């Protein structure tokens, strides 16, 4: 089950990134974190940029509504989303 915190109009949660996948997709949840396969290498921030683009597309929000707030060089990242409701995030986490 995905663990997140809600504060005002933002939701913060952990993402476990698997870089260099054949395509970007949600791979379920593991240990309270959303697991996302990213079709970009972890070089020069390419995986972070692809993660933000993927989450924005998948949730139907503008790219500026997705922010990585921690773990920029780690596979485990803290992500903050603006302007979505928890049901949208839970629906994304249920995809697999």
Long-range contacts (C-beta under 8 A, 24 or more apart in sequence): 1-29, 1-32, 2-29, 2-32, 2-33, 2-34, 2-89, 2-90, 2-93, 3-32, 3-33, 4-86, 4-89, 6-86, 9-82, 9-83, 10-80, 10-81, 10-82, 11-80, 11-81, 11-84, 11-86, 11-89, 12-69, 12-78, 12-79, 12-80, 12-81, 13-78, 13-79, 13-81, 13-89, 14-76, 14-77, 14-78, 14-79, 15-51, 15-55, 15-76, 15-77, 15-78, 15-79, 16-75, 16-76, 17-42, 17-47, 17-51, 17-75, 17-76, 17-77, 18-75, 19-47, 19-75, 24-50, 24-54, 26-58, 26-92, 26-93, 26-95, 26-96, 27-96, 28-93, 28-96, 29-93, 33-76, 34-92, 34-93, 45-72, 48-72, 48-77, 51-77, 51-79, 55-79, 55-81, 58-92, 59-84, 59-88, 59-89, 59-92, 60-88
